[in-house]
Amino acid sequence: MEELRFWTTHLNSIKVRDCFLIDKRQRFVYSHANATGCGSVVPLMKNISVKDFGNHLNARFKISYRRKLAAIEFSLESYALVLEGSLVN
């Protein structure tokens, strides 16, 4: 109760910043993964990045959500210079 009283009393005096204000360039990155590889694209760019997982998938890529995470990681690494300073969706 003491904590709640403190915040009720002091909340208005604290300087806050709206976390939903977006002042950065917004970029969308689309990625896809399947059993053999992954790919990604940033709209309005001419480049498409692709990666082959290889013929012998290791255990990490046999689970679909791990392939999807690998595709997202690959996408962000591929477009790191383009995405720098952007809000990525």
C-alpha beads as a LAMMPS data file, in Angstrom:
LAMMPS data file: protein, C-alpha beads

89 atoms
88 bonds

1 atom types
1 bond types

-500.0 500.0 xlo xhi
-500.0 500.0 ylo yhi
-500.0 500.0 zlo zhi

Masses

1 110.0

Atoms # bond

1 1 1 0.000 0.000 0.000
2 1 1 2.863 2.340 0.764
3 1 1 4.240 1.866 -2.769
4 1 1 0.846 2.673 -4.294
5 1 1 0.508 5.808 -2.175
6 1 1 3.967 6.950 -3.275
7 1 1 3.155 6.550 -6.983
8 1 1 -0.272 8.135 -6.592
9 1 1 1.358 11.168 -5.006
10 1 1 4.475 11.479 -7.169
11 1 1 3.535 10.123 -10.585
12 1 1 2.546 13.497 -12.028
13 1 1 5.806 15.118 -10.918
14 1 1 8.031 12.617 -12.754
15 1 1 9.166 13.639 -16.205
16 1 1 8.133 10.881 -18.568
17 1 1 8.456 10.339 -22.280
18 1 1 5.778 8.628 -24.304
19 1 1 7.303 5.328 -25.360
20 1 1 4.948 5.135 -28.334
21 1 1 6.229 8.258 -30.054
22 1 1 8.215 7.174 -33.071
23 1 1 10.832 9.589 -34.302
24 1 1 12.838 7.087 -36.305
25 1 1 12.508 5.967 -39.892
26 1 1 10.331 2.870 -39.962
27 1 1 11.413 -0.136 -42.056
28 1 1 9.719 -3.445 -42.660
29 1 1 11.755 -6.603 -43.184
30 1 1 10.070 -9.696 -44.539
31 1 1 11.661 -13.097 -44.122
32 1 1 10.731 -16.674 -44.931
33 1 1 12.234 -20.020 -44.008
34 1 1 11.617 -23.495 -45.320
35 1 1 13.333 -26.860 -44.934
36 1 1 16.270 -25.963 -47.181
37 1 1 16.954 -22.271 -46.683
38 1 1 15.674 -18.792 -46.003
39 1 1 15.302 -15.444 -47.666
40 1 1 14.482 -11.851 -46.855
41 1 1 13.611 -8.565 -48.469
42 1 1 13.183 -4.941 -47.427
43 1 1 10.428 -3.373 -49.586
44 1 1 11.530 -0.671 -52.020
45 1 1 15.012 -2.179 -52.192
46 1 1 16.208 -4.094 -55.207
47 1 1 18.157 -6.708 -53.236
48 1 1 16.859 -10.025 -51.997
49 1 1 19.001 -11.978 -49.555
50 1 1 18.929 -15.769 -49.617
51 1 1 20.727 -18.434 -47.614
52 1 1 20.923 -22.157 -48.240
53 1 1 20.896 -24.239 -45.062
54 1 1 22.817 -26.930 -46.930
55 1 1 22.080 -30.551 -47.685
56 1 1 22.911 -31.721 -44.205
57 1 1 20.807 -29.707 -41.802
58 1 1 22.123 -29.776 -38.287
59 1 1 19.742 -30.462 -35.419
60 1 1 19.257 -26.734 -34.868
61 1 1 17.431 -26.281 -38.181
62 1 1 15.227 -29.371 -37.977
63 1 1 12.725 -27.489 -35.806
64 1 1 10.618 -24.993 -37.783
65 1 1 10.647 -22.151 -35.262
66 1 1 14.454 -22.307 -35.175
67 1 1 14.545 -22.000 -38.965
68 1 1 12.267 -18.974 -38.669
69 1 1 14.505 -17.399 -36.030
70 1 1 17.551 -18.124 -38.192
71 1 1 15.798 -16.385 -41.102
72 1 1 15.115 -13.294 -38.971
73 1 1 18.711 -13.219 -37.726
74 1 1 20.004 -13.610 -41.286
75 1 1 17.700 -10.794 -42.464
76 1 1 18.894 -8.358 -39.831
77 1 1 22.539 -9.194 -40.470
78 1 1 22.096 -8.892 -44.248
79 1 1 20.531 -5.444 -44.057
80 1 1 22.354 -4.096 -40.991
81 1 1 23.716 -1.033 -42.799
82 1 1 20.354 -0.180 -44.350
83 1 1 18.444 -0.695 -41.099
84 1 1 20.830 1.199 -38.838
85 1 1 18.970 3.875 -36.892
86 1 1 15.560 2.585 -38.031
87 1 1 12.620 1.125 -36.183
88 1 1 12.379 -2.379 -37.650
89 1 1 9.077 -4.213 -37.929

Bonds

1 1 1 2
2 1 2 3
3 1 3 4
4 1 4 5
5 1 5 6
6 1 6 7
7 1 7 8
8 1 8 9
9 1 9 10
10 1 10 11
11 1 11 12
12 1 12 13
13 1 13 14
14 1 14 15
15 1 15 16
16 1 16 17
17 1 17 18
18 1 18 19
19 1 19 20
20 1 20 21
21 1 21 22
22 1 22 23
23 1 23 24
24 1 24 25
25 1 25 26
26 1 26 27
27 1 27 28
28 1 28 29
29 1 29 30
30 1 30 31
31 1 31 32
32 1 32 33
33 1 33 34
34 1 34 35
35 1 35 36
36 1 36 37
37 1 37 38
38 1 38 39
39 1 39 40
40 1 40 41
41 1 41 42
42 1 42 43
43 1 43 44
44 1 44 45
45 1 45 46
46 1 46 47
47 1 47 48
48 1 48 49
49 1 49 50
50 1 50 51
51 1 51 52
52 1 52 53
53 1 53 54
54 1 54 55
55 1 55 56
56 1 56 57
57 1 57 58
58 1 58 59
59 1 59 60
60 1 60 61
61 1 61 62
62 1 62 63
63 1 63 64
64 1 64 65
65 1 65 66
66 1 66 67
67 1 67 68
68 1 68 69
69 1 69 70
70 1 70 71
71 1 71 72
72 1 72 73
73 1 73 74
74 1 74 75
75 1 75 76
76 1 76 77
77 1 77 78
78 1 78 79
79 1 79 80
80 1 80 81
81 1 81 82
82 1 82 83
83 1 83 84
84 1 84 85
85 1 85 86
86 1 86 87
87 1 87 88
88 1 88 89
